Each structure stands twice: as C-alpha cells, then as structure tokens.
Amino acid sequence: MGQDVVMTVEGRTYGGLSSRQRSQERRERLLDAARELIAEVGVAPLTVDLVCQRAKLSKRYFYTEFATKDDLLDACADDLYARLKAAMEAVLATVPLAERAHGVLRMVVHTLVASAADSRLYMESPGFPRLRQLQQREISEFTERIAAEAMPFVGRPKPAVDRLLATRAMVTAATELISAWLHGDIDTDEDTLVTTLTAITLGAARAS
C-alpha cells in the first residue's frame, strides 16, 4: 500500500507535466537565462538573483536544480563542449584526413561566432578556476582526438618529437588566437583566421 502511495505522488502531473518533466523544464529555463545573461554581461556579473529574475523562477527552484552558481556555469560549459565534440565527431566521420584539420577548425570558430553566449563563455573561462579546469580537460581530450584522427602526420615520428605534445601546442595556440580574435584583439575575418590556423596545423604535422 505504501509503495502505491509513493508511485502516485511521484507520478502526479500538473499542467500535463510530470514532476520530472517540470524539473527539466525549470532547469532549461535557468540554463537559457544564464546563457542570455552571459551573452549580455559576461560571466563575472552573473548572480543567482539575476538568473532567477530572467528565468522568472524563485531561488527555491534554482537550488532544487543547482547547488551553486558555479554548478550552473559548469552546466553551461558542459553543454557548449558537448556540442563542439558532437560537431567534431561529424567532421571526423565524413571529411577526408587531408581536410579534417580545416574542417574541425572551421567548425570550432563557426560555432563560437554563431552564439554570443558561447563565445563569451569560451573567452572568459580561463579567468574562473572551475571553468578553466573544465576547459583544460576538454582541450586535453580534444587534443587526443585531433592527434589520432585529424593531424595528417607523414612518415615516422622525428627523433625526440612527441606528436601528441606537438598537437597540444597547436590546439593551445589555436585556442589563444581564437579567443583573442573573438575579443577583438586581432583584426581579421573568419575565413582568414581559419585558413591561417589550418596552415599552422599542417606545418606542425609536417614538422613532426
């Protein structure tokens, strides 16, 4: 009998939505609100109060979905990196090896350019310890995939050259250049940036 009562409570619907669906809907509203605010003001000024006001939800609901503001920001970053990885996998699965470096770089730049929230989160992550840790973790995983499936290495590795390290150097440099470009510190267009980064990548592959 007790089990029947629990099932009834857990399965109760309101407005046609179950409690789980309502929780997911609140979570998405909070994430959307955070992304809008990041696009408008950046990461640092973000507060729980601002997010709740934008999402039109009480703080009680915020703390039902996220323990802290940092957890919300982590979720925003995880979403960005999940989309970048999915797009990268599509490139690796469909583009010939000789063209993969260009395809991956174009995908990364285009994804960030398409969303002010994504670009600001990507640019500003190094200034926040948890976001920086997440970004560095993703760069490490990204590097391994690129080294294995997108770097057109030729011949045997040169003595005393670590190809994974060479790829990491390329990815790190690309990250810095893309961030500087998004910030407006580099005066060039998207195609030139991608083409230049591709040339650097191919040069690193030939030199390794």
Backbone as numpy.savetxt, mean C-alpha at the origin, in Angstrom:
# Nx Ny Nz CAx CAy CAz Cx Cy Cz
-31.04 -25.23 24.94 -31.88 -24.03 24.94 -31.00 -22.78 24.94
-29.96 -22.79 25.81 -29.05 -21.64 25.87 -28.40 -21.37 24.54
-28.01 -22.45 23.83 -27.36 -22.28 22.54 -28.32 -21.63 21.55
-29.62 -22.01 21.62 -30.60 -21.42 20.72 -30.72 -19.92 20.95
-30.64 -19.49 22.22 -30.73 -18.07 22.53 -29.55 -17.31 21.94
-28.34 -17.87 22.11 -27.14 -17.23 21.56 -27.24 -17.08 20.06
-27.67 -18.14 19.39 -27.78 -18.11 17.94 -28.79 -17.06 17.49
-29.86 -16.92 18.28 -30.87 -15.93 17.94 -30.31 -14.52 18.06
-29.55 -14.27 19.14 -28.97 -12.95 19.34 -27.93 -12.64 18.26
-27.04 -13.59 17.97 -25.99 -13.37 16.99 -26.57 -13.20 15.59
-27.67 -13.88 15.32 -28.22 -13.82 13.99 -29.25 -12.72 13.79
-29.50 -11.89 14.82 -30.51 -10.84 14.74 -30.14 -9.82 13.67
-31.11 -9.42 12.90 -30.86 -8.44 11.85 -31.48 -7.11 12.21
-30.91 -6.04 11.65 -31.44 -4.70 11.86 -31.27 -3.96 10.54
-32.40 -3.47 10.01 -32.33 -2.81 8.71 -31.90 -3.76 7.62
-32.19 -5.05 7.80 -31.83 -6.04 6.78 -30.40 -6.52 6.87
-29.64 -6.05 7.86 -28.23 -6.44 7.99 -28.01 -7.21 9.28
-27.16 -8.22 9.22 -26.79 -8.94 10.43 -25.79 -8.10 11.23
-25.52 -8.52 12.47 -24.55 -7.78 13.29 -23.18 -7.78 12.63
-22.79 -8.88 12.01 -21.49 -8.93 11.33 -21.47 -7.98 10.14
-22.54 -7.93 9.39 -22.61 -7.03 8.24 -22.59 -5.57 8.68
-23.27 -5.27 9.79 -23.26 -3.90 10.30 -21.85 -3.50 10.75
-21.14 -4.45 11.37 -19.77 -4.19 11.79 -18.88 -3.92 10.59
-19.03 -4.72 9.55 -18.22 -4.53 8.34 -18.54 -3.18 7.68
-19.82 -2.82 7.69 -20.22 -1.54 7.09 -19.62 -0.37 7.88
-19.63 -0.46 9.22 -19.01 0.60 10.03 -17.52 0.68 9.78
-16.89 -0.47 9.70 -15.44 -0.51 9.46 -15.10 0.18 8.13
-15.87 -0.12 7.10 -15.62 0.48 5.80 -15.85 1.99 5.83
-16.86 2.43 6.57 -17.11 3.87 6.69 -15.94 4.57 7.38
-15.40 3.95 8.41 -14.26 4.53 9.12 -13.02 4.56 8.24
-12.79 3.49 7.49 -11.65 3.46 6.57 -11.80 4.51 5.48
-12.99 4.61 4.92 -13.22 5.61 3.87 -13.02 7.01 4.42
-13.51 7.25 5.64 -13.33 8.57 6.26 -11.85 8.87 6.48
-11.10 7.89 6.94 -9.66 8.08 7.16 -8.95 8.39 5.85
-9.30 7.68 4.79 -8.67 7.93 3.50 -8.98 9.34 3.00
-10.24 9.75 3.16 -10.59 11.11 2.73 -9.79 12.16 3.48
-9.64 11.96 4.79 -8.91 12.93 5.60 -7.42 12.91 5.29
-6.86 11.73 5.05 -5.45 11.64 4.67 -5.22 12.40 3.36
-6.14 12.25 2.42 -6.02 12.96 1.14 -6.07 14.46 1.34
-6.86 14.91 2.30 -7.06 16.34 2.51 -6.00 16.99 3.40
-5.64 16.31 4.49 -4.75 16.96 5.47 -3.49 16.17 5.78
-3.40 14.93 5.32 -2.23 14.11 5.62 -2.44 13.24 6.84
-1.40 12.50 7.22 -1.50 11.52 8.30 -1.43 12.18 9.68
-0.50 13.10 9.88 -0.26 13.66 11.23 -1.49 14.28 11.88
-2.30 15.08 11.16 -3.43 15.74 11.83 -4.61 14.80 12.10
-4.54 13.57 11.62 -5.66 12.65 11.76 -5.91 12.33 13.24
-7.16 12.42 13.65 -7.54 12.05 15.02 -8.77 11.16 14.97
-9.01 10.45 16.06 -10.20 9.61 16.15 -11.45 10.47 16.03
-11.45 11.64 16.67 -12.61 12.53 16.60 -12.92 12.94 15.17
-11.88 13.33 14.42 -12.09 13.75 13.04 -12.64 12.62 12.18
-12.09 11.43 12.38 -12.55 10.27 11.60 -14.01 9.96 11.92
-14.35 9.99 13.19 -15.74 9.69 13.59 -16.70 10.74 13.06
-16.29 12.01 13.10 -17.14 13.07 12.56 -17.37 12.87 11.07
-16.30 12.54 10.33 -16.44 12.34 8.89 -17.29 11.11 8.58
-17.11 10.05 9.36 -17.86 8.81 9.13 -19.28 8.88 9.68
-19.56 9.92 10.49 -20.86 10.05 11.15 -21.16 8.84 12.04
-20.14 8.50 12.84 -20.25 7.40 13.80 -19.71 7.86 15.14
-20.22 7.29 16.21 -19.73 7.65 17.54 -18.39 6.97 17.80
-17.65 7.50 18.77 -16.36 6.90 19.13 -16.55 5.48 19.67
-17.70 5.22 20.24 -17.97 3.86 20.72 -17.84 2.86 19.58
-18.38 3.22 18.42 -18.29 2.32 17.28 -16.86 2.25 16.74
-16.15 3.38 16.83 -14.75 3.35 16.39 -13.97 2.29 17.17
-14.11 2.35 18.50 -13.32 1.44 19.34 -13.86 0.01 19.33
-15.01 -0.19 18.73 -15.48 -1.56 18.49 -14.70 -2.18 17.33
-14.32 -1.33 16.37 -13.64 -1.83 15.16 -12.12 -1.72 15.23
-11.61 -0.70 15.92 -10.16 -0.47 15.99 -9.76 -0.12 17.42
-8.67 -0.71 17.88 -8.23 -0.45 19.26 -7.66 0.96 19.39
-6.96 1.44 18.36 -6.33 2.76 18.40 -6.34 3.38 17.01
-5.98 4.66 16.94 -5.83 5.32 15.64 -4.75 4.63 14.81
-3.68 4.19 15.44 -2.62 3.50 14.72 -3.13 2.23 14.04
-4.05 1.52 14.68 -4.62 0.33 14.06 -5.41 0.69 12.81
-6.11 1.81 12.85 -6.84 2.29 11.67 -5.86 2.62 10.55
-4.78 3.32 10.88 -3.79 3.67 9.86 -3.12 2.42 9.30
-2.85 1.44 10.17 -2.29 0.17 9.69 -3.23 -0.47 8.67
-4.53 -0.43 8.95 -5.52 -1.03 8.05 -5.53 -0.30 6.71
-5.40 1.02 6.73 -5.33 1.79 5.49 -4.09 1.40 4.69
-2.96 1.27 5.38 -1.71 0.88 4.71 -1.80 -0.54 4.17
-2.35 -1.44 4.96 -2.50 -2.83 4.50 -3.35 -2.89 3.23
-4.40 -2.09 3.19 -5.25 -2.06 2.00 -4.48 -1.58 0.78
-3.69 -0.52 0.95 -2.88 -0.01 -0.16 -1.91 -1.06 -0.66
-1.17 -1.69 0.26 -0.16 -2.66 -0.16 -0.79 -3.92 -0.76
-1.98 -4.28 -0.29 -2.67 -5.43 -0.86 -3.04 -5.15 -2.32
-3.49 -3.92 -2.59 -3.84 -3.56 -3.96 -2.60 -3.48 -4.85
-1.50 -2.95 -4.31 -0.26 -2.90 -5.08 0.24 -4.31 -5.40
0.18 -5.21 -4.41 0.65 -6.58 -4.64 -0.22 -7.31 -5.66
-1.53 -7.10 -5.58 -2.43 -7.75 -6.54 -2.14 -7.26 -7.96
-1.92 -5.95 -8.10 -1.60 -5.41 -9.42 -0.26 -5.91 -9.91
0.72 -6.02 -9.00 2.02 -6.55 -9.38 1.91 -7.99 -9.85
1.14 -8.81 -9.14 0.97 -10.20 -9.53 0.36 -10.31 -10.92
-0.57 -9.41 -11.24 -1.18 -9.42 -12.57 -0.14 -9.12 -13.64
0.77 -8.17 -13.35 1.84 -7.86 -14.30 2.77 -9.05 -14.47
3.19 -9.65 -13.36 4.12 -10.79 -13.43 3.52 -11.97 -14.17
2.20 -12.11 -14.10 1.54 -13.25 -14.72 1.26 -13.05 -16.21
1.28 -11.81 -16.68 0.85 -11.55 -18.06 1.88 -10.88 -18.95
2.93 -10.30 -18.37 3.88 -9.51 -19.16 5.19 -10.29 -19.33
5.77 -10.30 -20.54 7.06 -10.99 -20.75 8.14 -10.44 -19.83
9.11 -11.29 -19.48 10.16 -10.92 -18.54 10.85 -9.62 -18.91
11.19 -9.43 -20.17 11.93 -8.24 -20.60 11.15 -6.95 -20.33
9.82 -7.04 -20.22 9.00 -5.85 -20.05 8.41 -5.73 -18.63
8.72 -6.69 -17.76 8.08 -6.69 -16.44 8.51 -5.53 -15.56
9.79 -5.18 -15.60 10.26 -4.08 -14.75 9.49 -2.81 -15.08
9.36 -2.52 -16.37 8.61 -1.33 -16.78 7.14 -1.45 -16.36
6.57 -2.64 -16.54 5.16 -2.84 -16.18 4.90 -2.66 -14.70
5.78 -3.19 -13.87 5.61 -3.07 -12.42 5.78 -1.62 -11.98
6.80 -0.95 -12.48 7.03 0.44 -12.10 5.87 1.34 -12.55
5.40 1.12 -13.76 4.26 1.90 -14.25 3.04 1.67 -13.38
2.83 0.41 -12.97 1.69 0.08 -12.12 1.78 0.80 -10.77
2.96 0.77 -10.15 3.12 1.41 -8.84 2.86 2.91 -8.93
3.51 3.55 -9.90 3.35 5.01 -10.03 1.91 5.37 -10.36
1.29 4.65 -11.28 -0.08 4.97 -11.67 -1.05 4.78 -10.51
-0.84 3.72 -9.72 -1.72 3.48 -8.57 -1.64 4.63 -7.58
-0.44 5.11 -7.32 -0.27 6.19 -6.35 -0.78 7.52 -6.90
-0.58 7.77 -8.18 -1.06 9.01 -8.78 -2.58 9.06 -8.79
-3.21 7.91 -8.93 -4.67 7.86 -9.06 -5.41 8.22 -7.78
-4.74 8.19 -6.63 -5.41 8.44 -5.36 -4.55 9.35 -4.48
-5.11 10.50 -4.12 -4.38 11.41 -3.22 -4.15 10.77 -1.87
-5.11 9.97 -1.42 -4.95 9.29 -0.12 -3.80 8.30 -0.18
-3.74 7.51 -1.24 -2.67 6.53 -1.37 -1.31 7.20 -1.47
-1.23 8.26 -2.27 0.07 8.91 -2.46 0.56 9.56 -1.18
-0.34 10.22 -0.43 0.09 10.87 0.82 0.46 9.84 1.87
-0.30 8.76 1.95 0.03 7.70 2.91 1.39 7.09 2.58
1.64 6.86 1.31 2.91 6.28 0.85 4.08 7.24 1.15
3.88 8.52 0.86 4.93 9.51 1.07 5.24 9.73 2.55
4.19 9.76 3.36 4.35 10.16 4.76 4.63 9.01 5.71
4.51 7.77 5.24 4.71 6.62 6.11 6.07 6.59 6.80
7.16 6.99 6.13 8.47 6.94 6.81 8.53 7.80 8.08
7.64 8.76 8.25 7.67 9.61 9.42 6.95 9.05 10.64
6.38 7.86 10.51 5.61 7.26 11.60 6.10 5.82 11.81
6.62 5.50 12.99 7.30 4.22 13.21 6.52 2.99 12.73
5.25 2.88 13.09 4.51 1.68 12.69 4.27 1.64 11.19
3.94 2.78 10.60 3.74 2.82 9.15 5.05 2.57 8.41
6.15 3.10 8.96 7.45 2.85 8.34 7.79 1.36 8.39
7.50 0.72 9.53 7.78 -0.71 9.65 6.96 -1.51 8.64
5.71 -1.16 8.47 4.87 -1.83 7.48 5.42 -1.61 6.08
5.81 -0.37 5.77 6.33 -0.07 4.45 7.62 -0.84 4.17
8.51 -0.90 5.15 9.76 -1.62 4.96 9.52 -3.12 4.80
8.53 -3.66 5.52 8.18 -5.07 5.36 7.70 -5.34 3.94
6.86 -4.44 3.43 6.35 -4.63 2.08 7.45 -4.46 1.04
8.35 -3.51 1.26 9.47 -3.32 0.33 10.33 -4.57 0.28
10.55 -5.20 1.44 11.33 -6.42 1.49 10.67 -7.54 0.70
9.36 -7.72 0.88 8.64 -8.76 0.14 8.60 -8.43 -1.35
8.39 -7.16 -1.65 8.35 -6.70 -3.03 9.69 -6.98 -3.71
10.77 -6.70 -2.99 12.11 -6.91 -3.53 12.33 -8.37 -3.91
11.92 -9.28 -3.05 12.11 -10.71 -3.33 11.35 -11.14 -4.58
10.12 -10.65 -4.75 9.34 -11.01 -5.93 9.96 -10.41 -7.18
10.41 -9.16 -7.10 11.01 -8.51 -8.26 12.30 -9.22 -8.65
13.13 -9.52 -7.66 14.41 -10.21 -7.95 14.17 -11.55 -8.61
13.14 -12.26 -8.17 12.88 -13.60 -8.68 12.19 -13.60 -10.03
11.33 -12.60 -10.30 10.48 -12.71 -11.48 10.41 -11.48 -12.37
11.08 -10.40 -12.02 10.98 -9.20 -12.86 12.33 -8.62 -13.27
13.40 -8.98 -12.58 14.71 -8.45 -12.94 15.31 -9.32 -14.05
15.55 -8.76 -15.24 16.08 -9.55 -16.35 17.60 -9.76 -16.24
18.01 -10.46 -15.19 19.43 -10.74 -15.01 19.94 -11.57 -16.19
21.19 -11.34 -16.58 21.78 -12.11 -17.68 23.05 -12.80 -17.19
23.25 -14.03 -17.66 24.46 -14.77 -17.31 24.53 -15.13 -15.83
25.71 -15.52 -15.42 25.95 -15.89 -14.04 26.18 -14.64 -13.20
25.83 -14.70 -11.91 26.08 -13.54 -11.05 27.56 -13.18 -11.03
27.87 -11.90 -11.02 29.26 -11.46 -10.94 29.80 -11.74 -9.54
31.09 -12.04 -9.44 31.68 -12.33 -8.13 31.44 -11.17 -7.15
31.11 -11.53 -5.94 30.91 -10.58 -4.84 29.72 -9.64 -5.04
28.81 -9.98 -5.97 27.61 -9.18 -6.17 26.41 -9.99 -5.71
25.63 -9.42 -4.82 24.42 -10.06 -4.31 23.24 -9.50 -5.10
22.61 -10.34 -5.92 21.54 -9.85 -6.79 20.31 -9.39 -6.01
20.03 -10.05 -4.90 18.90 -9.60 -4.09 19.19 -8.22 -3.50
20.43 -8.02 -3.06 20.81 -6.72 -2.51 20.77 -5.65 -3.60
21.19 -6.01 -4.80 21.14 -5.06 -5.91 19.70 -4.67 -6.22
18.80 -5.65 -6.15 17.38 -5.36 -6.37 16.83 -4.48 -5.27
17.23 -4.76 -4.02 16.78 -3.93 -2.90 17.24 -2.49 -3.07
18.47 -2.30 -3.54 18.99 -0.95 -3.77 18.15 -0.24 -4.83
17.78 -0.97 -5.87 16.96 -0.39 -6.94 15.57 -0.03 -6.42
14.96 -0.94 -5.65 13.61 -0.69 -5.13 13.62 0.49 -4.16
14.64 0.55 -3.30 14.75 1.65 -2.35 14.92 2.99 -3.07
15.77 3.00 -4.08 15.98 4.23 -4.86 14.69 4.63 -5.56
13.99 3.66 -6.12 12.73 3.95 -6.81 11.71 4.51 -5.83
11.65 3.94 -4.63 10.73 4.42 -3.61 11.01 5.88 -3.26
12.28 6.21 -3.09 12.66 7.58 -2.75 12.32 8.55 -3.89
12.61 8.14 -5.13 12.34 9.02 -6.26 10.85 9.22 -6.47
10.09 8.15 -6.34 8.63 8.26 -6.50 8.06 9.17 -5.43
8.51 9.00 -4.18 8.03 9.84 -3.09 8.38 11.30 -3.33
9.61 11.56 -3.76 10.03 12.94 -4.03 9.21 13.55 -5.17
8.93 12.74 -6.18 8.12 13.22 -7.31 6.69 13.52 -6.87
6.10 12.63 -6.10 4.75 12.86 -5.60 4.68 14.12 -4.74
5.76 14.38 -4.01 5.82 15.55 -3.12 6.06 16.83 -3.89
6.42 16.72 -5.17 6.66 17.90 -5.99 8.09 18.36 -6.01
9.00 17.55 -5.47 10.41 17.93 -5.42 11.14 17.65 -6.73
10.57 16.83 -7.59 11.17 16.48 -8.88 10.23 16.95 -9.98
10.74 17.74 -10.88 9.93 18.32 -11.96 10.05 17.45 -13.21
9.16 16.50 -13.35 9.12 15.66 -14.54 7.72 15.11 -14.66
7.43 14.41 -15.76 6.11 13.84 -15.95 6.13 12.35 -15.63
4.96 11.76 -15.54 4.84 10.36 -15.11 5.58 9.40 -16.05
5.42 9.60 -17.37 6.07 8.69 -18.33 7.58 8.77 -18.23
8.11 9.98 -18.10 9.57 10.14 -17.99 10.09 9.49 -16.72
9.35 9.66 -15.62 9.76 9.05 -14.36 9.81 7.53 -14.50
8.77 6.94 -15.04 8.71 5.48 -15.18 9.80 4.98 -16.13
9.98 5.67 -17.24 11.00 5.26 -18.21 12.40 5.35 -17.62
12.65 6.40 -16.86 13.96 6.58 -16.23 14.21 5.49 -15.18
13.22 5.22 -14.36 13.36 4.17 -13.35 13.55 2.81 -14.01
12.88 2.59 -15.13 13.06 1.32 -15.85 14.49 1.19 -16.35
15.04 2.28 -16.89 16.43 2.25 -17.37 17.40 1.94 -16.24
17.16 2.53 -15.07 18.01 2.25 -13.89 17.91 0.78 -13.52
16.69 0.25 -13.55 16.46 -1.15 -13.19 17.17 -2.08 -14.17
17.04 -1.83 -15.45 17.69 -2.69 -16.44 19.22 -2.58 -16.33
19.71 -1.39 -16.03 21.15 -1.22 -15.82 21.64 -2.03 -14.64
20.86 -2.03 -13.55 21.22 -2.83 -12.38 21.22 -4.30 -12.69
20.28 -4.74 -13.52 20.22 -6.16 -13.90 21.44 -6.56 -14.72
21.83 -5.70 -15.66 22.99 -6.02 -16.50 24.29 -6.00 -15.69
24.34 -5.12 -14.69 25.57 -4.98 -13.90 25.69 -6.06 -12.84
24.64 -6.83 -12.64 24.66 -7.85 -11.58 24.79 -9.25 -12.13
